Amino acid sequence: MSKIGVFVGTVYGNSLAVAESAQDILAQLGYEVAIFDEPTLSDWQQYNNGEDIALIITSSTGQGDFPDTIAPLFFEIQDVVGYQPELRYGLIALGDSSYDNFCHAGKRFDELLAEQSATRIGDILFIDAMEEGVPEEFAKPWIQSWAELL
């Protein structure tokens, strides 16, 4: 069974709470799951092998920027990694629809990985803080459905 690396970008902890829910659900299904709350490029490259899977869970800050916990990883993937057709990934983006750049960090991550020929598994889950008070609960059905696609 595939290993799943959960790469978290968070400021206030909501993305980490979603990641912990994902870890619980995926582990119950038999996956080996590791959470990286300050992910590095070497963490990322462990899951770029065609067999294992990356799950990116990131919020957006300010004008749609990346949280400090995941920004260095994004820019290293952009500037160092390049082409990665073996990568399979899922994406959960958290944001606040009262801002113009709703979930922009997640959207940018998805665009970058698509440009690098990675394969996204399933649709992106967008979680709006204006609508969902408990994002980890809101994400559970998506995580379960996403796992069925693996």
C-alpha positions in Angstrom: 0.0 0.0 0.0 1.2 3.5 -0.8 2.7 5.9 1.7 1.2 9.3 2.0 3.1 12.4 2.9 0.9 15.3 4.2 2.5 18.7 3.5 1.0 21.4 5.7 1.0 25.2 5.3 -0.6 26.8 8.3 -0.7 30.0 10.4 -3.4 29.4 13.0 -3.4 25.6 13.0 -6.5 24.9 10.9 -4.5 23.2 8.2 -2.7 21.1 10.7 -6.0 20.0 12.3 -7.3 19.0 8.8 -4.0 17.1 8.3 -4.4 15.2 11.6 -8.0 14.2 10.6 -6.6 13.0 7.3 -3.9 11.0 9.0 -6.5 9.3 11.3 -8.8 8.4 8.4 -6.0 7.3 6.0 -4.2 5.3 8.7 -7.4 3.4 9.5 -7.6 2.5 5.8 -4.1 1.0 6.1 -1.9 3.7 4.7 1.4 4.8 6.3 0.9 8.5 6.8 3.5 11.2 7.8 2.7 14.8 8.5 5.2 17.4 7.6 4.3 20.7 9.3 7.5 22.4 8.2 8.2 20.4 5.1 11.5 20.4 3.3 12.5 19.5 -0.2 14.0 16.2 1.0 10.7 15.3 2.7 8.9 16.1 -0.6 11.2 14.0 -2.7 10.5 10.9 -0.7 7.0 10.9 -2.2 7.9 11.6 -5.8 8.4 8.0 -6.9 5.2 7.0 -8.7 4.1 4.8 -5.9 3.6 7.1 -2.9 1.4 10.1 -2.7 1.6 13.7 -1.5 -1.3 15.5 0.1 -0.9 19.2 0.3 -3.1 21.0 2.9 -2.5 24.7 2.9 -4.2 27.9 4.0 -3.6 31.3 2.3 -2.4 34.4 4.1 -3.0 38.1 3.5 -3.3 38.6 -0.3 -3.3 34.8 -1.1 0.3 34.2 0.0 1.8 31.0 1.4 2.1 30.5 5.1 5.7 30.6 6.3 5.6 26.9 7.1 5.2 25.8 3.4 6.5 28.8 1.4 10.1 27.6 1.2 9.0 24.2 -0.1 6.8 25.7 -2.8 9.7 27.9 -4.1 12.2 25.0 -4.0 9.8 22.8 -6.0 9.4 25.7 -8.4 13.1 26.6 -8.7 14.8 23.3 -8.1 12.6 20.3 -8.9 11.0 21.1 -12.2 9.6 18.2 -14.2 8.0 15.5 -11.9 5.7 13.3 -13.9 6.0 10.5 -11.3 4.3 12.6 -8.6 0.7 11.9 -7.6 -1.0 14.3 -5.2 -4.1 15.6 -3.6 -4.9 19.1 -2.4 -6.9 20.8 0.3 -7.0 24.6 0.2 -8.2 26.6 3.1 -9.1 30.3 2.8 -11.6 33.1 3.5 -13.9 34.1 0.7 -14.1 37.6 2.0 -10.6 38.1 0.5 -10.1 38.6 -3.2 -7.5 35.8 -3.4 -9.6 33.0 -1.9 -7.5 29.9 -1.5 -4.8 31.4 -3.8 -1.9 29.5 -2.1 -3.6 26.1 -2.8 -4.5 27.2 -6.4 -0.8 28.2 -7.0 0.4 24.9 -5.7 -1.9 23.1 -8.0 -0.9 25.2 -11.0 2.8 24.6 -10.4 2.4 20.8 -10.0 0.3 20.7 -13.2 3.0 22.6 -15.1 5.5 20.1 -13.8 3.4 17.2 -15.2 2.4 15.8 -11.8 -1.0 14.0 -11.6 -3.6 15.3 -9.2 -5.9 12.6 -7.7 -9.5 13.9 -7.5 -10.7 17.4 -7.2 -9.3 20.1 -4.9 -11.2 20.6 -1.7 -11.8 24.3 -1.0 -12.6 25.1 2.6 -14.1 28.6 3.3 -13.6 29.9 6.8 -16.7 32.1 6.2 -18.8 28.9 5.8 -17.1 26.3 7.9 -16.3 26.8 11.6 -14.6 23.3 12.0 -12.6 22.6 8.8 -11.3 19.2 10.0 -14.9 18.0 10.3 -15.9 19.5 6.9 -12.9 17.7 5.3 -13.6 14.2 6.5 -16.1 13.1 3.8 -13.7 14.5 1.1 -10.7 12.6 2.6 -12.7 9.4 2.7 -13.8 9.8 -0.9 -10.2 10.8 -2.0 -8.8 7.7 -0.4 -11.1 5.6 -2.5 -9.4 7.0 -5.6 -6.0 5.9 -4.5 
